[in-house]
Amino acid sequence: MKYLKRFLIFIITLLILLLLYLEFGGMYILNTGNKREIAWNMRSSKKLPGNFVRFYKTVYPDSTLENSWNFYIKSITQSNQSANECPCRQTGNRIMPALDIQNKSTLDYFLLIRYIEQNYSQEDCLNFNFSNFDFLNNDKGIEQVSQSVFNKRAEELQPLEMGEILALYHNPRKSNRYRNPEYTKKRAAYFYNLYLNNLKR
């Protein structure tokens, strides 16, 4: 019985240490240069117009309220929940390849994402994602793609148009209105209907 108690205490201690590492390990795997690069990327990103932020939050209601822990747990427990809805997870996946970290593993990605979430909000990550995303055809960021596709500023976009931009964001090659007009229309309508349905809740 005595050895069993010691073993249980040892296992519990290991689990606590593991959770602490998962939560705060990002600050140890990132060097000063990495942290400065992340800070520059986040601070230099243009703020998204309010209409698009509201649209995104309506399509993905929990996207700016929760963190990667919530999304990972929900992606396991709920079949229709995607961890990709987490803006900071997307930010971490985009920033990681440019950082000076050798042998980048899945664990390193998670540690980076948690570091970003501890220092920046989900809305900061959303700004970074849509300000720096390559929509192809020389359209980088939401402002350029809005002008290119709809000939208007992003703040003037209507919900169906924002649905098309969201479709482009998820798959810029496939959701191209000039190459695949029917598919693009269908995907834009999907996000638009999701927006309308969530708006009624």
BATOR-111152 format. One line per 3 residues: number of its first residue (from 1); their letters; for each residue x, y, z of N, C-alpha, C. Coordinates in steps of 0.001 Angstrom, whole numbers, always signed. Each point is the difference from the previous one (the first is absolute). Layout:
BEGIN
NUM) a) X,Y,Z,X,Y,Z,X,Y,Z ~ ... .
//
This chain:
BEGIN
1) mky) +822,-1207,+0,-822,+1207,+0,+858,+1260,+0 ~ +1079,-60,+770,+926,+1125,+94,+628,+307,-1356 ~ +416,-1067,-722,+626,+171,-1316,-1010,+486,-1037 .
4) lkr) -1246,-443,+144,-1061,+428,-913,-245,+1496,+132 ~ -19,+498,+1236,-179,+1425,+234,+1138,+806,-617 ~ +1216,-478,+193,+1168,+686,-572,-63,+21,-1525 .
7) fli) -431,-1140,-558,-112,-103,-1456,-1052,+977,-522 ~ -1144,+90,+663,-1063,+914,-403,+448,+1453,+102 ~ +710,+313,+1088,+526,+1359,+163,+988,+328,-1108 .
10) fii) +833,-978,-360,+981,+177,-1078,-708,+254,-1333 ~ -1034,-797,-297,-752,+153,-1255,-702,+1349,-47 ~ -638,+389,+1102,-707,+1291,+59,+976,+1162,-181 .
13) tll) +1170,-128,+632,+1033,+1046,-145,+451,+126,-1449 ~ +215,-1161,-649,+392,+6,-1410,-1053,+665,-873 ~ -1276,-307,+257,-1103,+591,-772,-65,+1511,+194 .
16) ill) +204,+443,+1224,-11,+1438,+289,+1149,+699,-732 ~ +1187,-608,+56,+1168,+567,-696,-213,+43,-1505 ~ -630,-1055,-543,-292,-40,-1433,-960,+1110,-393 .
19) lly) -1057,+175,+783,-978,+1056,-283,+633,+1386,+101 ~ +866,+187,+987,+698,+1283,+136,+907,+263,-1197 ~ +658,-1058,-476,+874,+161,-1179,-819,+340,-1233 .
22) lef) -1132,-693,-182,-870,+273,-1150,-533,+1435,+45 ~ -256,+475,+1193,-573,+1341,+150,+1047,+1099,-163 ~ +1194,-201,+561,+994,+1078,+27,+1300,-315,-742 .
25) ggm) +64,-1158,-655,+1233,-398,-679,+386,+883,-1169 ~ -977,+726,-569,+277,+856,-1150,+1047,+1049,+270 ~ +11,+539,+1224,+973,+1046,+325,+1426,-545,+75 .
28) yil) +133,-1313,+91,+1334,-615,+81,+516,-479,-1347 ~ -914,-406,-900,+475,-461,-1317,+257,+1170,-951 ~ -540,+1191,+347,+185,+1177,-856,+1171,+839,+509 .
31) ntg) +904,+341,-897,+1088,+893,+406,-464,+1457,-129 ~ +851,+938,+380,-368,+1420,-10,-365,+474,-1406 ~ +760,-483,-987,-282,+379,-1388,-1374,-476,-453 .
34) nkr) -354,-1234,+384,-1315,-543,-338,-1112,+858,+606 ~ +169,+343,+1267,-1018,+802,+708,-155,+1374,-634 ~ +1124,+594,-403,-65,+1313,-653,-690,-98,-1358 .
37) eia) +284,-1076,-718,-629,-190,-1315,-1510,-171,+133 ~ -415,-772,+992,-1438,-190,+254,-640,+1345,+357 ~ +659,+752,+891,-538,+1302,+421,-132,+945,-1188 .
40) wnm) +1019,+23,-862,-46,+885,-1174,-1132,-409,-927 ~ -136,-1303,-253,-1065,-487,-881,-1382,+373,+531 ~ -193,-159,+1289,-1313,+271,+582,-309,+1500,+23 .
43) rss) +986,+805,+354,-243,+1442,+128,-87,+710,-1343 ~ +628,-556,-1022,-15,+661,-1306,-1212,-400,-851 ~ -803,-922,+498,-1183,-431,-748,-1096,+1053,+89 .
46) kkl) -583,+302,-1148,-1063,+1001,-51,-1258,-532,+671 ~ -667,+853,+751,-1225,-392,+688,-1115,-242,-1014 ~ -735,-1078,+190,-1102,-337,-899,-1178,+941,+216 .
49) pgn) -761,+258,-1082,-1207,+829,+173,-1025,-708,+878 ~ -771,+779,+730,-964,-553,+950,-1015,-930,-617 ~ -435,+296,-1235,-1017,-855,-631,+521,-1416,-222 .
52) fvr) +1282,-123,-344,+550,-1333,-246,+214,-751,+1305 ~ +450,+709,+1030,+188,-633,+1312,-1336,-532,+513 ~ -1054,+809,-128,-1338,-435,+432,-476,-1207,-809 .
55) fyk) +266,+17,-1311,-388,-1122,-860,+714,-1279,+437 ~ +1308,+90,+205,+798,-1168,+393,-458,-545,+1347 ~ -242,+912,+952,-440,-423,+1336,-1390,-645,-36 .
58) tvy) -816,+410,-959,-1334,-592,-126,+79,-1374,-640 ~ +854,-131,-1016,+188,-1305,-656,+634,-985,+978 ~ +1020,+474,+737,+687,-824,+1007,-170,+652,+1371 .
61) pds) -1125,-253,+669,-338,+715,+1249,+1042,-104,+1112 ~ +715,-1101,+72,+965,-185,+1096,+1424,+381,-389 ~ +189,+445,-1229,+1359,+186,-519,+845,+990,+780 .
64) tle) -578,+1071,+494,+801,+999,+723,-238,-40,+1505 ~ -784,-976,+462,-312,-94,+1428,+789,-1094,+706 ~ +483,-971,-765,+678,-1144,+605,+1450,-60,-456 .
67) nsw) +731,-1005,+488,+1389,-166,-414,+205,-1398,-583 ~ +1233,-309,-357,+278,-1266,-688,-341,-1221,+852 ~ +107,+122,+1332,-384,-1129,+861,-1462,-354,-253 .
70) nfy) -876,+1018,+17,-1426,-225,-221,-268,-636,-1354 ~ +681,+515,-1026,-239,-496,-1350,+501,-1433,-190 ~ +1144,-317,+607,+510,-1374,-110,-930,-981,+703 .
73) iks) -473,+390,+1183,-914,-880,+740,-1304,-187,-768 ~ -531,+1110,-546,-1253,-86,-753,+165,-781,-1301 ~ +1168,+117,-628,+225,-743,-1245,+19,-1510,+243 .
76) itq) +321,-397,+1236,-5,-1425,+360,-1403,-447,+404 ~ -685,+852,+773,-1310,-395,+538,-1169,+288,-935 ~ +186,+972,-917,-1084,+340,-923,+479,-191,-1428 .
79) snq) -718,-815,-748,+439,-346,-1356,-41,+1187,-964 ~ -870,+980,+263,-138,+1134,-923,+840,+1207,+420 ~ +805,-158,+1025,+822,+1110,+501,+1413,-109,-563 .
82) san) +476,+1081,-601,+1336,-11,-580,+937,+891,+794 ~ +1180,-525,+310,+1011,+797,+710,+495,+1139,-881 ~ -244,-97,-1315,+419,+1051,-919,-783,+1292,+187 .
85) ecp) -1084,-41,+765,-776,+1207,+251,+725,+948,+949 ~ +1020,-482,+657,+751,+811,+963,+977,+915,-753 ~ -218,+1333,+0,+885,+904,-749,+1468,-98,+393 .
88) crq) +278,-143,+1299,+1406,-60,+429,+662,-1306,-417 ~ -780,-1057,-151,+550,-1253,-518,+436,+200,-1455 ~ -826,+700,-762,+346,+298,-1389,+1235,+892,-66 .
91) tgn) +69,+969,+902,+1163,+904,+51,+1276,-776,+297 ~ -63,-878,+1004,+1167,-804,+348,+469,-865,-1160 ~ -947,-593,-715,+346,-843,-1146,+641,+799,-1127 .
94) rim) -354,+1280,-106,+577,+840,-1058,+1360,+568,+387 ~ +160,+302,+1277,+1249,+621,+465,+1113,-1030,+191 ~ -350,-1179,+465,+1012,-1011,+354,+1038,-268,-1097 .
97) pal) -393,-203,-1270,+1025,-312,-1019,+1093,+1050,-133 ~ -305,+1256,+353,+986,+1074,-142,+906,+146,+1221 ~ -316,-705,+1083,+787,+148,+1219,+1230,-904,+10 .
100) diq) +1003,+440,+748,+1262,-736,+93,-102,-1080,+1082 ~ -793,-1040,-309,-154,-1133,+920,+286,-1276,-793 ~ +937,-792,+472,+355,-1221,-717,-956,-1145,+338 .
103) nks) -163,-890,-978,-837,-1205,+187,-1382,+342,+565 ~ -690,+886,-695,-1312,+461,+464,-980,-1172,+95 ~ -449,-278,+1206,-918,-1116,+223,-1409,+528,+274 .
106) tld) -959,-921,+81,-1380,+369,+330,-47,+664,+1366 ~ +811,-486,+927,+63,+589,+1343,+494,+1436,-66 ~ +1030,+259,-820,+521,+1357,-147,-1087,+952,-512 .
109) yfl) -814,-494,-941,-1090,+821,-524,-970,+365,+1119 ~ -347,-988,+815,-941,+265,+1096,+588,+992,+994 ~ +1266,-155,+334,+649,+911,+948,+40,+1425,-546 .
112) lir) +255,+119,-1302,+9,+1319,-629,-1392,+627,+42 ~ -1009,-801,-315,-1385,+507,+4,-389,+495,+1389 ~ +360,-770,+1040,-327,+425,+1361,+775,+1272,+379 .
115) yie) +1237,+116,-466,+769,+1220,+260,-697,+1208,-631 ~ -453,-161,-1235,-701,+1088,-693,-1283,+358,+745 ~ -745,-1010,+429,-1261,+249,+699,+206,+683,+1349 .
118) qny) +1133,-243,+626,+285,+623,+1296,+421,+1460,-144 ~ +445,+370,-1203,+501,+1362,-205,-869,+852,-922 ~ -892,-636,-741,-858,+721,-940,-1414,-576,+51 .
121) sqe) -969,+805,-392,-1391,-463,+15,-315,-757,-1289 ~ -1117,-726,+18,-442,-706,-1212,-300,+1011,-1113 ~ -466,+1182,+373,-280,+1017,-1021,+1296,+534,-612 .
124) dcl) +1068,+103,+797,+1314,+373,-544,+433,-1025,-1045 ~ -228,-1273,+324,+360,-1080,-927,-847,+67,-1261 ~ -1275,+331,+157,-894,+134,-1150,+490,+1113,-922 .
127) nfn) +427,+1115,+587,+567,+1104,-790,+1220,-463,-780 ~ +891,-722,+680,+1210,-489,-662,-355,-932,-1162 ~ -914,-944,+258,-335,-1006,-1012,-523,+624,-1279 .
130) fsn) -969,+899,+121,-639,+542,-1200,+753,+1187,-595 ~ +930,+569,+740,+820,+1083,-551,+1192,-537,-777 ~ +404,-1231,+314,+1207,-556,-619,-253,-1204,-898 .
133) fdf) -1234,-445,-79,-288,-1203,-779,+150,+266,-1495 ~ +614,-969,-699,+168,+97,-1451,-1219,-633,-678 ~ -888,+849,-504,-1203,-472,-684,+284,-374,-1455 .
136) lnn) +1261,+47,-396,+467,-279,-1365,-359,+1148,-949 ~ +473,-86,-1231,-215,+1052,-1012,+483,+1371,+494 ~ +1135,-11,+724,+607,+1220,+541,-898,+733,+996 .
139) dkg) -897,-720,+621,-881,+587,+1010,+429,-474,+1385 ~ +705,+872,+712,+431,-341,+1355,-788,+846,+984 ~ -723,-662,+859,-796,+701,+995,-1401,+298,-485 .
142) ieq) -875,+239,+951,-1414,+175,-304,-277,+1257,-824 ~ +770,+1062,+205,-237,+1238,-749,+255,-193,-1492 ~ +1110,-656,-319,+336,-212,-1408,-999,-923,-684 .
145) vsq) -385,-1086,+659,-933,-938,-626,-1382,+625,-140 ~ -371,+854,+944,-1287,+685,-78,-52,+936,-1210 ~ +1080,+736,-217,+75,+892,-1161,+43,-792,-1300 .
148) svf) +771,-1082,+9,+187,-799,-1211,-1279,-725,-423 ~ -684,-610,+946,-1177,-819,-325,-1287,+815,-61 ~ -152,+952,+938,-1277,+722,+86,+101,+1489,-325 .
151) nkr) +1224,+469,-224,+234,+1405,-317,-569,+934,+1081 ~ +221,-383,+1247,-442,+835,+1123,+898,-242,+1197 ~ -44,+933,+950,+785,-167,+1220,-614,-1087,+867 .
154) aee) +830,-598,+834,-465,-1114,+845,-1122,+430,+924 ~ +36,+1236,+461,-1033,+467,+924,-1357,+176,-681 ~ -24,-80,-1334,-1259,+141,-741,-577,-1351,-428 .
157) lqp) +691,-1082,+324,-448,-1329,-428,-1323,-392,+645 ~ -823,-699,-772,-1261,-547,+487,+232,-1438,+479 ~ -914,-543,+829,+201,-1346,+552,+284,-1088,-1036 .
160) lem) -707,-12,-1122,+255,-1027,-1012,+1403,+145,-582 ~ +450,+1238,-182,+1351,+253,-512,+1053,-436,+1023 ~ -270,+246,+1264,+923,-445,+1048,+21,-1522,+73 .
163) gei) -1145,-622,-322,-49,-1458,-75,+925,-526,-1076 ~ +62,+724,-1126,+894,-414,-1087,+1462,+177,+395 ~ +295,+1080,+729,+1375,+213,+470,+397,-1092,+989 .
166) lal) -941,-404,+846,+274,-1087,+951,+234,-1310,-744 ~ -751,-219,-1073,+197,-1192,-832,+1388,+36,-641 ~ +407,+1171,-475,+1337,+169,-587,+1083,-257,+1042 .
169) yhn) -248,+479,+1205,+961,-162,+1091,+229,-1482,+308 ~ -1067,-781,-40,+115,-1433,+298,+631,-774,-1156 ~ -238,+440,-1228,+570,-699,-1150,+81,+960,-1190 .
172) prk) +1081,+807,-73,+87,+1026,-1052,+68,-540,-1427 ~ +502,-1202,-170,+67,-561,-1361,-1361,-506,-460 ~ -662,-722,+872,-1280,-608,-378,-1151,+1005,-3 .
175) snr) +58,+967,+933,-1091,+974,+115,+281,+1262,-812 ~ +455,-182,-1207,+276,+1119,-906,-1188,+164,-947 ~ -646,+1143,+43,-1227,+210,-777,+216,-56,-1511 .
178) yrn) +1237,+198,-448,+285,-48,-1435,+304,-1423,-467 ~ +602,-808,+878,+304,-1390,-356,-1151,-942,+333 ~ -584,+192,+1165,-1081,-887,+461,-1193,+819,+483 .
181) pey) -712,+651,-912,-1099,+889,+412,-1102,-694,+807 ~ -376,-1207,-388,-1082,-703,+696,+416,-404,+1410 ~ +1206,-545,+94,+496,-416,+1321,+136,+1216,+918 .
184) tkk) +556,+1093,-531,+189,+1217,+785,-1337,+546,+489 ~ -977,-5,-886,-1343,+479,+355,-604,-857,+1120 ~ +203,-1301,-126,-532,-938,+993,+664,+213,+1363 .
187) raa) +1326,+166,+18,+724,+189,+1264,-338,+1352,+636 ~ -131,+1044,-821,-370,+1318,+516,-1394,-69,+636 ~ -915,-709,-662,-1360,-157,+516,+4,-789,+1309 .
190) yfy) +900,-973,+102,+107,-806,+1219,+341,+887,+1201 ~ +1026,+845,-158,+404,+872,+1107,-1051,+1080,+265 ~ -645,+469,-1061,-1053,+1003,+155,-1185,-576,+788 .
193) nly) -396,-1213,-333,-1109,-652,+707,+360,-312,+1456 ~ +1262,-378,+211,+476,-243,+1360,-88,+1290,+812 ~ +385,+1090,-640,-81,+1330,+629,-1448,+332,+366 .
196) lnn) -935,-206,-941,-1410,+319,+248,-588,-872,+1104 ~ +323,-1281,-20,-518,-927,+1005,+502,+334,+1397 ~ +1297,+335,+105,+571,+345,+1306,-494,+1354,+487 .
199) lkr) -336,+866,-944,-518,+1324,+335,-1353,-89,+702 ~ -766,-1029,-340,-1344,-178,+566,+21,-605,+1401 ~ +1134,-570,+402,+62,-666,+1306,+10,+994,+1150 .
//
